């Protein structure tokens, strides 16, 4: 027996239409590539998205066509999110940190028809130009006065939409229609596409708004350092207008001093991003001796945050929310906010919980399994491969049946490639990526456990642990350290620190120093690059 309720398809453009009327005080503040700061209300963004949709239709874009972006966080990129998907096309965000080969692959695989780009990426476009699909339209996201000096045939964003009407007859789309496309960073093989729907995107926005409600309230001012060019900036372009929170877009200026100044002047209340970004901001906070004005919460995801980083923020009065997710999950799957009873625990117990990857969001299910696929208990002790399912999780990779077949178990759950445990309270602990675990003498060693402890050493700015070959034990841990200053810690110092938490056989056999750690296209430490760099490293007792 069915109930008797209306069934209105979920639609992305309805989020912005709602925000335009319900949240007149909400705005998008953008650091522009032109060098100034731009302000735009949600009502203005809605009108300009309508103009953009008319312009796209004039270029021959129709339902299901892919429209690519290569851009920083800013109001024009935000408008593309809504104008493209609202008219029924698919917004394909491209990560500018990918290699030229990977960019060309995903542009060809997605069959993009138009490419919008920020002018700072003009050299990238010029380098790709002769290999782009024939007839692809290129649009520079700027005004006429700031058009780049290029031999390419470029259209101007502001000219393109200038004479278009703001009112657009948005189509009634199937909520399962494709809306956005994002490719994994492709550390192994070609990047794989996650094709989001209107339904999954709206549900994800609602889920994030509920789960991370302290960040997303009317009047809040949220800084997405996490880029719009990757996994929809963790859903913030949708969740913020839905709740009435304003967005403060940093554009290309992501260094510690620039972020501090922007956050301070705009009274940012919550900032979202990966740990590597917050290292720079923490350094600037320490240098100035204060937090940016109004800064109350930081959401950290993308890779595990060291407990020392979490404690540093918390001691300064900034609440940390440790989150976890994946491109294939839209992407947020868990949040680390503590319940009221948990806030009555001791400081150490609270920090121990915050160092975990949090509890599942509504609509996301988690399970861990052993090598035979048997479910393991959520007791905080058993560890196995993490699988997920839910309304915001992909059902397959875009136009890639081979990758799809490998990614799901017989019950339709998606395999994350993470090794994890889940405790009785539902807290997830990511122990490592399956490919980053170190197998030594038949025993597994977690690189993340070592890294999180070593990061608390005062002489260590950042670090990573990788496996290197060993003639007796197959693999042993190598610690790669970036120094905080000129003084080098000894391996004995590091061992002494680690022995408070780990067994002797889990300690790194050697330590090397690097000027910086290589990063992937999504801002995570590239352990693949480190393994290649130190593939021939000889450990002290292995010579």
Secondary structure by P-SEA (a helix, b strand, c coil): cccbbbbbcccaaaaaaaaacccccbbbbbbccccbbbbbcaaaaaaaaaaaaaaaaaacccccbbbbbbccccaaaaaaacccccccbbbbbbcccccaaaaaaaaaaacccbbbbcccaaaaaaaaccccccbbbbbbccccccccccccccccccccccccccccccccccccccccccccccccccbbbbbbcaaaaaaaaaaaaaaacccccccbbbbccccccccccccccccccccbbbbbbbcccccaaaaaaaaaaacccbbbbcaaaaaaaaaaaaaaccccccccbbbbccccccaaaaaaaaaacbbbbbbbbcccccccccccccccccccccaaaaaaaaaccccccccbbbbbbcccccccccccccccccccccccccccccccaaaaaacccccccccccccccccccbbbbbccccccccccccbbbbaaaaaaaaccccccccbbbbbbbbccccbbbbbbbbbcccccccaaaaaaaaaacccccccccbbbbbcbbbbcccccccaaaaaaaaccccccccc
